[in-house]
């Protein structure tokens, strides 16, 4: 294995340690990842934009600061990929949509500003379902991302690009956004780690809004410790986001380093442990729970009777908010402008631009949301959905009165084939059955690898959920389970992923950079 | 357009009872905007900035941007609510009002819908003859203003027929408080005057609280007037129209009166009133239909998920209540006493909407009598001539300066009127105009004596006549001197000098 190949396989924590000791420079580490992107991203298509020059410049600056003895953050010099939902000064930000093609924002999203200030090196922007609407990245206007475990399969969504970039060793860290599972479900199907923090833990300022009351920015990584280190960088109050939490946070990295499940009460949600989940997914889920039990955790079954209505409520609240959030894309101030033949009024230009700029899934949800908010239907749809939301929150409250954390499989199946569910929106929506309740209630969730499904050899994730503001509990149980599983496996699960660099890679048409 | 029929006003009132409702938008003069850190053009400091220079990602609705409530705007809204006699909500919420329009950056307006910050108030409004009305306030809520469109090309300056339109987002996000009255019954023929007096009272309150520049000509204060008629004896309210774009006190009165006459003519003929928005045209004194209101109004309101509820602490609300200035009616009673004006003199000031101007002019050093004289006299005359409000013509500081120049003898009344015309024309401060136009009274006796000698040379018999006791003969010389000095002489001083000459020649 070459030096460069070794660098890209290091965890962010280990890379940071070597950077700190001067064993490797940030420029070397950054160049290694850029080389990897050049080698494999034609096939994976995790990136929409690679900022090689800017990344090397930022890396050189960190190296200079380190050489000058300046005090640096723990992750300084480590490369990071950024989901295209976050606006970045100097880098295009499209949210996976044609309507924003070529738009370069004049400001940085707060999480982006924080990672820059901590000395992390942004490599570029990752692919996603258009405006984060989807579970497969197939709704990206720029073509799908491919799962590094099997290039014919989906990498999950909407943040398939971020998950695939870390799974394919194109980046050690990535930022994602999770509105109904867009961080956790891609982690599940790519054998990686994804965390949706408590709603309000990380600022949404600069995150191109899908559904404001559900969206949350979080870490996408290969290890639980890396996720914790990244959350420690991006979390915290932001005066630009009224919904961000004012209180300070304890260190998540500390929670991982001290991970111990002795006496931890883990609730298994009865309604999410059913035949509706693929056999291999359930099998790995229960094996993980048994492992935790053998190491001192207490496993309890809990009920969440209102979870079954969560998807229905979610698919009213999300489109309602999205229909309003996406109204600003009207071609007047930024983005695609289409003028009808022979000119037109401003209304006609707005309509033509939105017709040409939005993909079918976006239009579907705008129409749904507009309908749900309409006079005469509001109470029946949006109003009822908010009541269900309250009931889901109550289910969580009752469950957390009995247990410290909840456990579920992250998603019903392993990665499906590209194209398999594209024409069946309802089947696509069901991917998020286990992840959506956390968004409705604002509680944090983590997905980490639980093994490979015996029937198809594809990665399976396990999800833990904790009460709001108790993100540290997720890092505790996640860190502990990861250690126990890796001891059984003899190393991280991701090591079992096919070695893309040994494959004869051909750039697929939509995957070409 | 078909000719609009109007019914005689008195006849309209015999047949119908007018019911009015008023919506007043007050632009707050906060340092920054309602939801963004961009400077607020409704604050005097930033007024008149170049287009699209007072903007941030939030007011441009850039992707990813988020609103944050301006605490100063909330406090000023609470003060206004309290001054309107309203209850302040323990918790109030913002909502999104969704509609597409190019001056609305996000294509939704953040407003308050079902949970306004202030509700259930009452305001005492005084008419010209001193009678007072209690106007019931339904609510006062916070919202953001939209940007401003300028339609270029086409004849009307309106969007129809324009070649293109320009958008200025400086105003986008300016904090507004919208004050909504309940239907106002019982004003009868005084309804137009009550509407005007009500808006004037709101302006007085806003100024006394220091929460708004409150200048109608700048749009700091905007009024929409709802008018409906019901046949005498009927219980059910008639269909109302909402007249927008009424941007002066004078127009408010005229617009309400016009709508009463227009609606009466339609109803008397058995026609029906269309529920619609109508636009007021200052030039013709008429209203024309805008868009119909009934079906177009699905704004798909829902709670603004980017903001948390506004929950002011009871202690802070109590502090703001304690800090309220005296209500306008009480203030009027106090000022009338302080200034020693007669009833008639004081009504003159109040009816002219000039109370604040006179008070500010007195505060700037003028005597109450001089302040009253200039505002209700020359400035009102100039305002009537140009169909504007006197208050928009000159600043109280300039009027006080003018009064001081007269007081010091630098200007005669006649010269002062010329200087005032210069002030109104924007030529500068009175002193600057005096200097630039050379208008000061000639107080140099030498120059006056020279002119007197010249006049006496032309009328040699005058001195003899004066010596003979015919003092009025001096008038001819004084007139000649004033003419020679182009009016810039103090006539009394010239008279003294002429008499001295006569005595000396004896």
Contacts between the chains, C-beta under 8 A, distances in Angstrom:
chain1	res1	chain2	res2	distance
A	86	B	64	7.3
A	87	B	62	7.7
A	87	B	63	6.2
A	87	B	64	4.3
A	93	B	63	7.2
A	93	B	64	7.8
A	95	B	63	7.1
A	100	B	63	6.9
A	103	B	63	7.7
A	105	B	57	8.0
A	105	B	62	6.8
A	105	B	63	7.1
A	105	B	64	7.1
A	106	B	57	6.9
A	106	B	62	7.4
A	107	B	57	5.5
A	107	B	62	7.5
A	107	B	64	7.9
A	109	B	64	5.8
A	204	B	66	6.4
A	205	B	64	6.9
A	205	B	65	7.3
A	205	B	66	5.2
A	206	B	64	4.1
A	206	B	65	7.6
A	207	B	64	5.7
A	208	B	63	4.4
A	208	B	64	5.0
A	209	B	63	7.9
A	209	B	64	7.2
A	209	B	306	7.8
A	211	B	305	7.6
A	212	B	305	3.9
A	212	B	306	5.0
A	213	B	305	3.9
A	239	B	68	6.7
A	240	B	66	6.0
A	240	B	68	6.3
A	241	B	66	5.4
A	241	B	68	7.6
A	241	B	306	8.0
A	242	B	66	7.2
A	242	B	67	7.4
A	242	B	68	5.2
A	242	B	69	6.7
A	242	B	306	6.7
A	242	B	307	5.3
A	242	B	308	5.3
A	243	B	305	7.8
A	243	B	306	6.8
A	243	B	307	7.7
A	243	B	308	6.3
A	320	B	302	6.3
A	321	B	302	7.8
A	321	B	305	5.8
A	323	B	98	7.9
A	323	B	300	7.8
A	324	B	96	5.4
A	324	B	98	5.5
A	324	B	108	5.4
A	324	B	300	7.4
A	324	B	302	7.3
A	327	B	98	6.5
A	327	B	100	6.7
A	327	B	106	6.5
A	327	B	107	3.5
A	327	B	108	5.9
A	328	B	61	4.4
A	328	B	63	7.0
A	328	B	105	6.8
A	328	B	106	4.8
A	328	B	107	5.7
A	329	B	63	7.8
A	330	B	100	6.7
A	330	B	102	7.4
A	330	B	107	6.0
A	332	B	102	5.0
A	332	B	167	7.0
A	333	B	60	5.7
A	333	B	61	6.8
A	333	B	62	7.5
A	333	B	105	6.6
A	334	B	62	6.9
A	334	B	63	7.5
A	346	B	102	5.2
A	346	B	165	7.1
A	347	B	100	7.1
A	350	B	100	6.3
A	350	B	102	7.9
A	370	B	300	6.8
A	373	B	98	7.4
A	373	B	300	3.8
A	373	B	301	7.8
A	373	B	302	5.6
A	374	B	298	5.9
A	374	B	300	6.2
A	375	B	298	4.7
A	375	B	300	7.6
A	378	B	300	7.8
A	378	B	302	7.4
A	382	B	302	6.1
